[in-house]
Amino acid sequence: MLGWLRGKLRSERTVIQINLSFALMFFHISALVHDAAYANAKSCEFIAISIHYFMLASGKYNSFVIALQAKKCYRVSKLPTDLRF
């Protein structure tokens, strides 16, 4: 079943949305375990870095989705050459 889905999920938009979903999932997991990280300085630092990384990654992937939608929405096949002002 995964092999069948893999062939269907090859568009740019789908791959970006899958990456966005994973970034948000790991961000939420990091946010859920951040209370347990106060016991150790290294674990607190690791969770803080991972929260910031996954938040930046989700913002970047979200901007990719918006850019792809804008590209498809405002695609112009031929520019007009007879413009008069």
N, C-alpha and C positions, 0 to 999 in steps of 0.2 A: 504494500500500500504506500509506503514512503517513497519507493522508487517511482510509482506513478505520480505522486504529488510533486516529486522533485522536478520532473519534466514540465509540469504545469506552472511551477513557481519560478520562472526565469526572467520575468520582466524587471526592469529597474525599480519600478515603484514597489513591487512585492518584496524584493530583496531589502530595500531600504526600510520598509515597514516592519519586516521581520527583525532587522537589526535594531530598530527603534524599540520594538517590543522587548527584546532581550536587555537593552540598556535600561529601560524603565523597570523591568523585573528585578535586575540586579541592584538598581538604585533602591527599590522598595525593600528588598531583602537586607541591604546594608543599613537602611534606616530602621528596620525592625530590630536588628541586633546591636544597635549603637549603645543601648543602655548597658548591655553586658560588657562592653569594651572599656568601661571606666575603671575596671579592676587593674588593668595593666596599661602602662604608657605606650608600649609598642602596638598593642591591639587597638588602642584609642586612635593612634596616629594612622594605622592602616585603614580603619573604618572611615576616618575623616577624609583621607586621600581617595578611598573608593567612592564615597558619597559624592565628592566633588567631581571625580572623573566621570562617573555614570550620569551625573546631572549635565555636565558639559557635552557628553556624547549624545544624550537624548535631545539636547537643544540643537546640536549639529545635524542629527538625522532628521529632526523636524524641519529644519530649514531646507534640507535636501528634498523632502516631500513637497514643500511649498514651491520650491524652484521647479521641480518636475511638473507640478500642476500648472504653474504659470507658463512654462514652456509649451505645454500641450494646449493651453487655453488661448494663448496669444500667438500661435503659430501662423505665419503669413506665408502663403504659397508663392505669391508674386507681389512685388512692391509696385505701387502705381508710379508710372513715369510721367504722366501728363498732369501734374499738379500745377495749379495756377493760383497765385496769391494776389 
